[in-house]
């Protein structure tokens, strides 16, 4: 009888361990080409946007069945010179200010995400022009099938990343220090 109870207890423990590993799983996700990163700012002449659809990223997402429950790790990287405004002069001034010859990438590494449903708070590190600084900002999440879309923005300053705001036309046009880094990141399970 004791052996029978020991055997039943062992089966129950194994069943619980197996069932709990099925409830929460970590799934590798990658950024889709439909994602968009944007830096917006202004100058004494006009406001401007620089957009890129060339970011790469991957993360380990915590899923319960097919439902999003959190993120264990996440890193998104974008070549700075893929940011385009539609004006070559503005782009060249931006690349010079970002020192893209030395610091090719803009990188975000997630440290923590909290919240539930569609509203989250992300904390992580942005690396811009070779300078890494902490960032915290709200994120909206939507799920469509197995794809997860994250949208958010981070208001900051060029000087936060030790970047001198660029000038043009012999200093008559001055870039404002304030910028917004915004994104619409669509992640899909890795194949």
C-alpha positions in Angstrom: 0.0 0.0 0.0 2.9 2.4 0.8 4.4 1.7 -2.6 1.1 2.4 -4.3 0.7 5.8 -2.4 4.4 6.7 -3.3 3.7 5.9 -6.9 0.5 7.9 -7.0 2.2 10.9 -5.3 5.1 10.7 -7.8 2.7 10.7 -10.8 0.8 13.7 -9.3 4.0 15.7 -8.8 5.1 15.0 -12.4 1.7 15.9 -13.7 1.7 19.2 -11.8 5.2 20.0 -13.0 4.3 19.2 -16.6 1.0 21.1 -16.5 2.6 24.2 -15.0 5.3 24.2 -17.7 2.5 24.1 -20.3 0.6 27.1 -18.7 3.5 29.6 -18.9 6.0 29.3 -21.6 8.8 31.5 -23.0 8.5 32.1 -26.8 11.1 33.8 -28.9 9.6 36.7 -30.9 11.2 38.8 -33.7 10.4 42.2 -35.0 8.6 42.3 -38.4 9.5 44.6 -41.3 6.2 46.4 -40.8 7.5 48.0 -37.7 8.3 51.8 -37.6 10.6 53.9 -35.5 10.5 57.7 -35.5 12.4 60.6 -34.0 10.5 63.9 -34.0 11.7 67.3 -33.2 11.7 70.9 -34.4 13.8 73.9 -35.2 13.5 77.7 -35.5 12.4 77.0 -39.1 10.0 74.0 -38.9 9.1 70.7 -37.2 10.6 67.5 -38.6 10.2 63.7 -38.4 12.8 61.1 -39.3 11.4 57.6 -39.8 12.9 54.1 -40.2 11.4 50.8 -41.1 14.7 48.9 -40.8 15.0 48.0 -37.2 15.8 44.5 -36.0 14.8 43.0 -32.7 14.1 39.9 -30.7 12.9 39.0 -27.3 11.7 36.2 -25.0 8.0 36.7 -24.4 6.1 35.0 -21.6 2.9 33.5 -22.9 0.0 31.7 -21.1 -1.4 29.6 -23.9 -1.7 32.1 -26.7 -2.1 35.1 -24.3 0.7 37.7 -23.6 1.8 37.8 -20.0 5.1 39.6 -20.0 8.6 39.9 -21.5 11.7 38.2 -20.1 14.1 40.0 -22.4 13.9 42.3 -25.4 16.4 44.2 -27.6 15.7 46.4 -30.6 18.5 47.8 -32.8 18.3 50.2 -35.7 21.0 51.7 -37.9 20.9 55.4 -37.3 21.4 56.2 -41.0 18.2 54.4 -41.9 16.3 57.3 -40.3 15.1 59.5 -43.2 13.3 62.8 -43.2 12.9 63.3 -46.9 15.3 66.2 -46.8 19.0 65.3 -47.5 20.4 68.3 -45.7 18.4 67.6 -42.5 19.4 63.9 -42.7 23.1 64.8 -43.1 23.0 67.2 -40.2 21.3 64.6 -38.0 23.9 61.9 -38.9 26.7 64.3 -38.1 25.1 65.2 -34.7 24.6 61.4 -34.0 28.2 60.8 -35.1 27.1 57.8 -37.2 30.6 57.2 -38.4 31.5 56.0 -34.9 28.1 55.1 -33.5 26.1 53.3 -36.2 23.2 52.1 -34.2 20.4 53.3 -32.0 19.5 50.5 -29.5 16.8 49.9 -26.9 17.2 47.2 -24.3 14.2 46.4 -22.1 14.9 46.0 -18.4 11.3 45.6 -17.1 7.7 45.8 -18.2 4.7 46.1 -15.9 1.0 46.4 -16.4 -1.8 44.3 -17.8 -4.4 44.1 -20.6 -3.3 46.7 -23.2 -1.6 49.2 -20.8 2.0 48.8 -19.8 5.0 50.7 -18.4 8.4 49.9 -20.0 11.7 50.6 -18.4 15.0 50.1 -20.2 18.1 51.7 -21.7 18.3 53.7 -24.9 21.8 53.9 -26.5 22.0 56.9 -28.9 25.2 58.3 -30.3 27.2 55.9 -28.1 25.6 57.2 -24.9 23.3 54.8 -22.9 20.6 56.4 -20.7 17.6 54.9 -18.8 14.1 55.5 -20.1 10.6 54.9 -18.7 7.5 55.3 -20.8 3.9 54.0 -21.3 3.3 51.3 -23.9 0.0 50.2 -25.5 -0.1 46.5 -26.5 -2.5 44.9 -28.9 -2.6 41.2 -30.0 -3.8 40.0 -33.4 -3.5 36.2 -33.6 0.1 35.4 -32.6 1.4 38.9 -33.5 1.9 41.4 -30.7 2.0 45.2 -31.5 3.6 47.6 -29.0 3.1 51.4 -29.5 4.7 54.1 -27.4 6.8 57.2 -27.2 9.5 58.6 -25.0 9.9 62.4 -24.7 13.6 63.4 -24.1 16.3 65.8 -25.1 19.3 65.6 -27.4 21.5 66.8 -24.6 20.3 63.9 -22.4 22.4 61.8 -24.8 25.3 64.4 -24.9 24.3 65.5 -28.4 24.7 69.2 -29.2 21.5 70.3 -31.1 22.6 70.9 -34.7 22.5 74.3 -36.4 22.3 75.2 -40.1 22.7 78.3 -42.3 25.6 79.7 -40.2 23.7 79.3 -37.0 20.5 81.0 -38.1 18.5 77.8 -38.0 18.7 76.0 -34.6 17.4 72.6 -33.7 15.4 72.5 -30.5 16.7 70.2 -27.7 13.4 68.4 -27.2 12.7 65.3 -29.2 10.3 62.4 -29.1 11.3 58.8 -29.9 8.2 56.9 -30.9 7.6 53.4 -32.2 5.1 50.9 -33.5 6.8 47.6 -33.1 5.1 44.4 -34.4 6.6 41.1 -33.1 5.8 37.6 -34.4 6.9 34.2 -33.1 10.3 33.1 -34.5 10.1 30.3 -37.0 
